[in-house]
Amino acid sequence: MRVIINNKRYGALRTFSDRKQAFNEYLDQKKKLEAEERHNDCLKNKEIIKTSVGRKAYRFLRRAQNTNQLEKEKRGKRENLKKPRRRKKKRGKKRERNKRRQRKSLKRMDQIVKAGIG
């Protein structure tokens, strides 16, 4: 902040509204320059595409983008398919654990019944 305040141009603008107006004008100029640069870049790209090598490169890049999108979609589908399987494995493990517990409790009950009768 001190760097800005010590700048001579900052002191030339007396009021806050003048400073704000100058800053907004600067932002507008910057936006216009950036938009113009983007426009020029687009024109250059169009010229490159017009050449036969550029067309081939453009097609190649389009295909690469499409294949990347398809691969991402496939990966997403694979991940979605894996999740339920994991859940099934967990369910299976829980089910086996519950079966073992039930068998143990039934064996204990059989032992208690046999001990009581015998």
C-alpha positions in Angstrom: 0.0 0.0 0.0 2.9 2.4 0.8 4.2 1.9 -2.7 1.0 3.0 -4.2 0.6 6.0 -1.9 4.1 7.2 -2.5 3.6 7.1 -6.3 3.4 10.6 -7.8 0.4 9.7 -10.0 -1.6 8.7 -6.9 -1.0 12.2 -5.5 -2.1 13.9 -8.7 -5.6 12.7 -8.2 -7.0 14.5 -5.3 -10.3 12.9 -4.5 -11.2 9.3 -4.0 -13.9 9.5 -6.8 -11.2 10.7 -9.2 -8.9 7.8 -8.3 -11.8 5.3 -8.6 -12.8 6.7 -12.0 -9.2 6.4 -13.2 -9.0 2.9 -12.0 -12.2 1.9 -13.7 -11.0 3.4 -17.0 -7.8 1.4 -16.6 -9.9 -1.8 -16.1 -12.0 -1.0 -19.2 -8.9 -0.5 -21.3 -7.4 -3.7 -20.1 -10.6 -5.6 -20.9 -10.7 -4.2 -24.4 -7.0 -5.1 -25.0 -7.5 -8.7 -23.8 -10.6 -9.1 -25.9 -8.7 -7.8 -28.9 -5.9 -10.2 -28.2 -8.3 -13.1 -28.0 -9.9 -12.0 -31.3 -6.5 -11.9 -33.0 -5.6 -15.3 -31.7 -8.8 -16.7 -33.1 -8.0 -15.2 -36.5 -4.5 -16.7 -36.4 -6.0 -20.1 -35.5 -8.5 -19.9 -38.3 -5.7 -19.1 -40.8 -3.7 -22.1 -39.5 -6.8 -24.4 -39.9 -7.2 -23.3 -43.5 -3.9 -24.9 -44.5 -4.0 -28.6 -45.2 -1.6 -29.4 -42.3 -3.7 -27.3 -40.0 -6.8 -29.1 -41.0 -5.3 -32.5 -40.3 -4.0 -31.3 -36.9 -7.4 -29.8 -36.1 -9.1 -33.1 -37.0 -6.5 -35.0 -34.9 -7.1 -32.8 -31.9 -10.8 -33.1 -32.2 -10.6 -36.9 -32.3 -8.2 -36.8 -29.3 -10.6 -34.7 -27.3 -13.5 -37.1 -28.2 -11.5 -40.1 -27.3 -10.5 -38.5 -24.0 -14.1 -37.8 -23.2 -15.1 -41.3 -24.1 -12.3 -42.7 -21.9 -13.4 -40.6 -19.0 -17.0 -41.7 -19.4 -15.9 -45.4 -19.5 -13.8 -44.9 -16.4 -16.8 -43.3 -14.7 -19.0 -46.3 -15.7 -16.4 -48.7 -14.5 -16.1 -47.0 -11.2 -19.9 -47.0 -10.8 -19.9 -50.7 -11.5 -17.1 -51.4 -9.0 -18.9 -49.7 -6.1 -21.9 -52.1 -5.9 -19.5 -55.1 -6.1 -17.6 -53.8 -3.1 -20.9 -53.4 -1.3 -21.9 -56.9 -2.1 -18.5 -58.2 -0.8 -19.1 -56.3 2.4 -22.6 -57.6 2.7 -21.3 -61.1 2.1 -18.7 -60.8 4.8 -21.3 -59.5 7.2 -23.6 -62.3 6.3 -20.9 -64.9 6.9 -20.0 -63.4 10.2 -23.6 -63.4 11.3 -24.0 -67.1 10.2 -20.9 -68.0 12.3 -22.3 -66.2 15.3 -25.6 -67.9 14.9 -24.0 -71.4 14.6 -22.0 -70.8 17.7 -25.1 -69.7 19.7 -27.0 -72.8 18.4 -24.2 -75.1 19.5 -24.2 -73.5 22.9 -27.9 -74.0 23.2 -27.5 -77.6 22.1 -24.8 -78.1 24.8 -27.0 -76.5 27.4 -30.0 -78.6 26.4 -28.0 -81.8 26.4 -26.4 -80.9 29.8 -29.8 -80.2 31.3 -31.4 -83.4 30.0 -28.5 -85.7 30.6 
